[in-house]
Amino acid sequence: MDPPRGAAVVAARAALYAALLSNGAPRLANAPTAEQAAELTKRILQTWARHGFRDGQGKYLNSSEQFCVDGKPDLGAQVGMPLQISRGVVYSAFAQDLLESIDALNVSEIKELNAFHLAMDDLIGNGQALYARITKPLDCEYFNNQVASHIVGRMAIAALLRDEIRLRSLLDGENAALAPPAPLLTYFNHAFYGEGDKSNSCFANTGRDGATSQPTFSTARAALGEIDDRYRNANPAQAIGYSAGVVTHMYRAAEILKIAGFDFYAYRGDHGQSIEAATAFFSCYVKGAGLGKTIDATNAAHCSNFPQYDGKVVNGVESNIVIGAYRLHGNQQIDELDNLAKGAILHSSIDPIVFGAWRD
């Protein structure tokens, strides 16, 4: 398999490996031990905690304004900061939690890593506020993959710290001082479409269909299970790739919330939206065109809202199908694609956060 990229992803995979061995999984001959994998994870996390995101005085950065390009303040870097950090901390929090579960961290090490993750939460929160001002919260462009990442990254930290108030505020805004500009339930009801919903109209089509309208395209109406980020159309991989990425974030949120006692899998939005509907929506395209293949009239013309995805590549949905088959019991559309999706994952690269939730 391809090696993972990014230190946080490496840490998460090593921690998962250590946890699996510590809980009885067999170790291949000459493979690293659980202790070796745990030590690698700890070294990565401690390096970030001791040296990452520090200013000239050694203090943690705490504001978007501190992010620059070539030594100069840069709005693009500042707006993108919460996305970049949240994409990492969802893995580093996962890794720390796994190390704690196998007693691979002592009290002082946990305290050090908790302080790092709390500092990252502050940074993401600060960046969220700037992002909301730039994109006008509650406007259609705000409810995209970036905001999903912000929310889930902060949820991972809240769960790691066992902070129920913080986690609840990220879910429904219960504590205004801790709540993001759009809590998860607000985000979900805007980012996920219900049956017959009118499409958001931030960007006008520049052509008559997806083949002629770049870099964005949206049909006038949406189907149940579609995602707002489907409008991205600069290349054939975007429409489904971005949509699947948003759904992956929701699976991560659902796993975090399940442990905390909230069944997000069973949640239904204001227009009937659900994680299950979003996963099932793309099953027709997976079955018709195939994973990694291009959609056209010969293989998927019968699928819901085909004009939106004509010419697009089916990508990014494998892990959603696998964990969906495990958690969403009895959905035939999803279940019948489970083995196909598992095979695709095993021949690419496993995401440790949604790996392991396999029915068999």
Helices and strands as residue ranges (DSSP letters): H 7-22, H 34-51, G 64-66, E 68-69, E 72-73, H 75-101, H 107-135, G 140-142, H 145-160, H 164-172, H 184-191, G 228-231, H 238-260, G 264-266, H 275-281, H 283-288, H 297-300, H 306-309, H 318-327, H 332-335, H 338-346
